[in-house]
Amino acid sequence: MGKNYFREAVDRLAGYVPGFQPKVRDFVKLNTNENPYPPSPAVLEAIRAQFDRLRLYPDPTADVAREQVATLHDVAVDNVIIGNGSDELLTLAIRAFVEAGETVSFPEPTYSLYEVLVRIQGAVNRPVPFADDWSLPEALFGNDSPLTFLANPNAPTGTLLPTDAVRKLADSLDGMLLVDEAYADFAETNCMTLATECGNVIVTRSLSKSYSLAGLRVGFAVASAEIIAGLMKIRDSYNVDRLAAAGAAAAIADEAHLEANTGRIRKTRARLTEELAKLGFETLPSQANFVLTRPPGGLPAKDYFDALWERLILVRWFDRDRVRDFVRISIGTDEETDKLLDATREILGTR
Ligand SMILES: *Cc1c(COP(=O)(O)O)cnc(C)c1O
């Protein structure tokens, strides 16, 4: 073995494990919360219009997209930063607020990328288990971390915390609270108002799920102008490419498309939950584009996952406390949902 050139934090790191992306197409893919419907047609048109300008650097701050976010959420352009996916904005927040050796708090189980990003910074994870009813744990309030993450709706549970509970959490903290709202467009309420009302709150959103643009890599954050200015200082100078900025702006401007798209997903979510209940599954109340559900009759979740896999249906199983007995199923089209339900009846019937 030669010399080890890596920082200790990187050397010890087990990297983030994303959901499986099959190279063949015959899978019913319900494992990574992608949207089954196409994005707004205006996105392709906006991207095409950029083709003859690809030799030019993009606008460093992606202002076409910032302006659309500002309009949609009724904030100033100075309250908005665009990211290369909302994942980039999580990284920026850690780099901006957390020294190596300091802690980052979050309720668990949650989005497992947080832990990985914290380790990369050489900082220390402070997971606090959710209460039994998936409400906020007492121990999270008043914690002394410079940064607290809160996914709301949470992943992989799909559960939603009310805005006043999140406001109380923000008020109890000395540090920053980042509310990760990757799934908020599928939910009945959200915390966007806190981003400008509370000085220590950042709200992040993603275009990957509700806007059907996981492949474009765009997210945004809303916060006070001071916080946004600080994040702007540490991002890559051209963090959002020309095609992504134009496509994102067009997507956000098409409010009718978002409404129709998320409406369909919510309807299928209700139907799937109801059909699973008839088969004896226990499903957590979801406000996202997936459900976390426990198979009936003592069928182990991992066995159910494997049996679906054999039938070319991909869902997600997490070998983690509190969710090990469940599988997470992304909401697909009605046709995909029927295939999942047919396969499930077959699996239950052959036991
Ligand atoms: C999908 C997801 C993200 C990442 O979104 P991108 O915009 O694709 O980077 C962030 N947070 C949570 C909780 C997610 O599930």
The ligand as an ORCA input file, in Angstrom:
! r2SCAN-3c Opt
* xyz 0 1
  C     -34.874     13.991     -3.502
  C     -34.509     14.729     -2.269
  C     -33.605     15.788     -2.308
  C     -32.741     16.044     -3.510
  O     -33.261     16.780     -4.460
  P     -32.396     17.210     -5.717
  O     -32.992     18.530     -6.050
  O     -32.625     16.162     -6.762
  O     -30.954     17.319     -5.330
  C     -33.397     16.534     -1.163
  N     -33.998     16.203     -0.002
  C     -34.829     15.160      0.083
  C     -35.466     14.839      1.387
  C     -35.094     14.385     -1.046
  O     -35.871     13.307     -0.951
*
